[in-house]
Each structure stands twice: as structure tokens, then as C-alpha cells.
Amino acid sequence: MKIGFVGIGKMGSGMVGRLLRAGHQIVAFDPVEAAVKEAENKGAIPANSLQELVERLEAPRTVWIMVPSGKPTGDTIISLSNLLGEGDILIDGGNSFYKDSMKRAQGLKEKGISFVDVGTSGGIWGPKIGYCLMIGGERDIFRKIEPIFKALAPENGYAYVGTGGAGHFVKMVHNGIEYALLQGYAEGFEIMHAKKEFDLDLAKIAYLWNQGSVIRSWLLGLAESALKEDPNLKSVKDYVEDSGEGRWTVAEAIEENVPAPVITLSLLERFRSRQEESFSAKVIAALRDEFGGHGVKRKTGESVPVT
């Protein structure tokens, strides 16, 4: 197939490479000229603008966008909707909010353009092992462009999950579960790290647990790799960002009256990691001293009563 690809960043670059290796033709555009040049060096046809990208495709066209969620995605879709025509297909493989995707699917349908939302997981390992793809949209359109998914995913690594918005909804929940898994591993490894009397080799334990343990996973393999390189993670700052999908998952749980305490607390722990100091902890320390005379630690480390 001949595919337009917009967004040649960390994810997009690897995806373009996989598509090219599978024999697809790619017309590539990115606002960063160096990214387009990199894609061209891999065998893609370069485009200097969205308009040029569309002009270099034959109708009916298929365009995959892989740009940051929110305004960048929205602006790109609006621009492409004015360039594409009836019978064309627009695929959003980014981390868009599923309700936005539902609206976009309806709006593009009115113009005769089919919209496909694809939740994409795989990160920097995707180019080598493939991407897990969660696909929403019209089933007949999915079937029409299925060769794209076969090229990007490992065996059995893609699935049609439902109508417009379903792909991004499933990916949202996927990321919420990821938050909880990461937090569980993190807490377990911190408990072991704190037990100094055993002098535990955490990388060795991560490897061990991946040999038939009920908590074995790809994430444990990555933990082993990180801990081998830096056993005490001294080079890593204890600041954890979030992409927004954990927030959306928690909001959806509240909207649907579904208790999701583990995912919710995992998200809140990420917020805590970003504090230089915790005012709430100061309040608790001060109150403990007020009602129980427990004293507080000043920044010097000295324990003195609150005055």
C-alpha cells in the first residue's frame, strides 16, 4: 500500500521503518526537517507540507498521523480534513482522548472521510518486536487497511475492538493498568532495597522472577536491565511524569461508578513524586506535635517542638 505518514518522532520513525521493510510505500511529513530526511534515508518519499503529502498520494488515500495528543492532533486532523476527499481514510495512532476520537469520527464521516483510531503500544521496542494495536472505526474500513496493521504488529498483535473511539478507549484503560503495574513493582523493589541486612541483588531477583513466577513480565525484564546498569538508580531522579491517560482512566472509572483504587493511587503517587517538598506532610507533622507533642524535624534534621 501507499500510505501518508505524518509525525516522524520516536514512535513514528520506528513505525515508518517497519512499514517500509514490509514493502509499503511511505510519503512522510514532519515539521522537523531532519525527521523527514531520516525517513527519506530509510526509503520514504519526503513531503514538505501536508498539502504536498496529500498530492503525492493517489485517491483513495490513506494517511496515518502520529503526533502529540490534544491540540497538535486536533489541528492536524482539521488541516487534513480540508485536503482529503470522499473515500479517503485518516488514521490517528496517537494517545488521543477517546471522546475526541468519537467526535472526529462523526465529523469526518460527514465529509465522506473514514476515521480509524488506533491505540498503539510498544514504545522504543516497537521497531524490533512490533506494536500492539487496538483498532476502532468501521469494520469494513479496518479490513481494507488491515495490511498496515499486519506490518506493524507482531503475530496476533492487533485487533479490531469496536466502533469509532473504541481503540483509544481500550488504550486508555491499558495505560491505566500500566500505572498500577509499575507502582506495584516499584513498591516491591523499594521494600527489598530498604532491607540492607540481606544485601539483595535486585537485578538478579528481577531475572529470577521472570523464570516461571506468577509476576513474570516484560516490565520485570526491563527492571533487570535498568538495575544491572545502575543498581541503586543513583542516576535517575525520583520524578515521574504522566501522559494523561491515567487521569482519563480514573475520570472514566468515576463516571461509570467503577471502583479503581489501585490505578487512582498509582496516578496520585506520580503527582507526589514531582513535589520538591510536601506541604501536606508538613501539616501532618505539625498537627501530630500539636495533639501529641511528638515534635517536628526542622530542615537541619533536629527534632524540636512547634512554637
Backbone hydrogen bonds, N-H to C=O, Kabsch-Sander energy under -0.5 kcal/mol:
donor,donor_aa,acceptor,acceptor_aa,energy
3,I,1,M,-0.6
3,I,25,Q,-3.0
4,G,62,T,-2.8
5,F,27,V,-3.2
6,V,64,W,-2.9
7,G,5,F,-0.5
7,G,29,F,-2.5
13,S,9,G,-2.7
14,G,10,K,-0.9
15,M,11,M,-2.0
16,V,12,G,-2.6
17,G,13,S,-1.9
18,R,14,G,-2.0
19,L,15,M,-2.5
20,L,16,V,-2.4
21,R,17,G,-2.3
22,A,18,R,-1.4
23,G,20,L,-1.8
24,H,19,L,-2.2
25,Q,1,M,-2.9
27,V,3,I,-2.7
28,A,26,I,-0.6
28,A,45,I,-2.7
29,F,5,F,-2.5
33,E,31,P,-0.7
35,A,32,V,-0.7
36,V,32,V,-1.4
37,K,33,E,-2.2
38,E,34,A,-2.1
39,A,35,A,-2.0
40,E,36,V,-2.5
41,N,37,K,-2.3
42,K,38,E,-0.9
43,G,39,A,-0.6
43,G,40,E,-1.1
44,A,39,A,-2.4
45,I,26,I,-3.6
47,A,28,A,-1.8
53,L,49,S,-2.2
54,V,50,L,-2.4
55,E,51,Q,-2.3
56,R,52,E,-1.5
57,L,54,V,-1.4
63,V,89,I,-2.5
64,W,4,G,-3.4
65,I,91,I,-3.3
66,M,6,V,-3.5
73,T,68,P,-0.9
74,G,70,G,-2.7
75,D,71,K,-3.3
76,T,72,P,-2.0
77,I,73,T,-2.6
78,I,74,G,-2.2
79,S,75,D,-2.4
80,L,76,T,-2.6
81,S,77,I,-2.4
82,N,78,I,-1.0
82,N,79,S,-0.6
83,L,80,L,-1.2
84,L,80,L,-2.9
87,G,112,G,-2.9
88,D,85,G,-2.0
89,I,61,R,-3.0
90,L,114,S,-3.1
91,I,63,V,-3.2
92,D,116,V,-2.5
93,G,65,I,-2.4
93,G,91,I,-0.7
96,S,94,G,-1.1
100,D,97,F,-0.8
101,S,97,F,-1.8
102,M,98,Y,-2.1
103,K,99,K,-1.8
104,R,100,D,-2.5
105,A,101,S,-2.5
106,Q,102,M,-1.7
107,G,103,K,-2.7
108,L,104,R,-2.7
109,K,105,A,-1.7
110,E,106,Q,-1.4
111,K,108,L,-1.1
112,G,109,K,-1.5
113,I,108,L,-2.6
114,S,88,D,-2.6
116,V,90,L,-2.5
117,D,136,G,-1.5
118,V,92,D,-2.8
118,V,116,V,-0.5
119,G,117,D,-0.5
119,G,134,M,-3.0
121,S,132,C,-2.3
125,W,122,G,-1.4
126,G,122,G,-0.5
126,G,123,G,-1.4
128,K,125,W,-0.8
129,I,125,W,-2.5
130,G,126,G,-2.5
131,Y,152,L,-2.4
132,C,121,S,-2.7
133,L,131,Y,-0.6
133,L,157,G,-2.4
134,M,119,G,-2.6
135,I,133,L,-0.6
135,I,159,A,-2.6
136,G,117,D,-3.2
137,G,162,G,-2.0
142,F,138,E,-2.3
143,R,139,R,-2.2
144,K,140,D,-1.6
145,I,141,I,-1.8
146,E,143,R,-0.8
148,I,145,I,-1.7
149,F,145,I,-0.8
150,K,146,E,-2.3
151,A,147,P,-1.6
152,L,148,I,-1.6
153,A,149,F,-2.4
157,G,154,P,-2.3
159,A,133,L,-1.7
161,V,135,I,-3.2
161,V,159,A,-0.6
162,G,135,I,-1.0
166,A,163,T,-2.7
169,F,165,G,-1.9
170,V,166,A,-2.6
171,K,167,G,-1.9
172,M,168,H,-1.9
173,V,169,F,-2.1
174,H,170,V,-2.4
175,N,171,K,-2.3
176,G,172,M,-1.8
177,I,173,V,-2.5
178,E,174,H,-2.0
179,Y,175,N,-2.0
180,A,176,G,-1.5
181,L,177,I,-2.5
182,L,178,E,-2.7
183,Q,179,Y,-2.2
184,G,180,A,-2.4
185,Y,181,L,-2.5
186,A,182,L,-2.6
187,E,183,Q,-2.5
188,G,184,G,-2.0
189,F,185,Y,-2.6
190,E,186,A,-1.9
191,I,187,E,-2.1
192,M,188,G,-1.9
193,H,189,F,-2.4
194,A,190,E,-2.0
195,K,191,I,-0.8
195,K,192,M,-0.6
196,K,194,A,-1.9
198,F,195,K,-1.2
199,D,196,K,-0.9
202,L,200,L,-1.0
205,I,201,D,-2.0
206,A,202,L,-2.5
207,Y,203,A,-2.1
208,L,204,K,-2.6
209,W,205,I,-2.8
210,N,206,A,-0.8
210,N,207,Y,-0.8
211,Q,208,L,-2.1
212,G,210,N,-0.9
213,S,209,W,-0.7
216,R,213,S,-1.5
221,G,217,S,-1.3
222,L,218,W,-1.9
223,A,219,L,-2.3
224,E,220,L,-2.5
225,S,221,G,-1.9
226,A,222,L,-2.5
227,L,223,A,-2.6
228,K,224,E,-2.1
229,E,225,S,-1.7
230,D,226,A,-1.9
233,L,230,D,-2.2
236,V,233,L,-1.4
239,Y,237,K,-2.4
241,E,239,Y,-0.5
248,W,244,G,-2.0
249,T,245,E,-2.1
250,V,246,G,-2.2
251,A,247,R,-2.6
252,E,248,W,-2.4
253,A,249,T,-2.3
254,I,250,V,-2.2
255,E,251,A,-2.4
256,E,252,E,-2.3
257,N,254,I,-1.1
258,V,253,A,-3.2
264,T,260,A,-2.3
265,L,261,P,-2.6
266,S,262,V,-2.1
267,L,263,I,-2.0
268,L,264,T,-2.2
269,E,265,L,-2.2
270,R,266,S,-1.1
271,F,267,L,-1.4
272,R,268,L,-2.2
273,S,269,E,-1.8
274,R,270,R,-0.6
274,R,271,F,-1.4
275,Q,272,R,-1.6
279,F,277,E,-0.7
282,K,278,S,-1.5
283,V,279,F,-2.3
284,I,280,S,-2.2
285,A,281,A,-2.5
286,A,282,K,-2.7
287,L,283,V,-2.6
288,R,284,I,-2.5
289,D,285,A,-1.6
290,E,286,A,-2.0
291,F,287,L,-2.7
292,G,288,R,-2.0
293,G,289,D,-2.0
294,H,288,R,-0.8
296,V,304,V,-2.3
298,R,296,V,-0.6
298,R,302,E,-2.8
301,G,298,R,-2.4
304,V,296,V,-2.5
304,V,302,E,-0.7
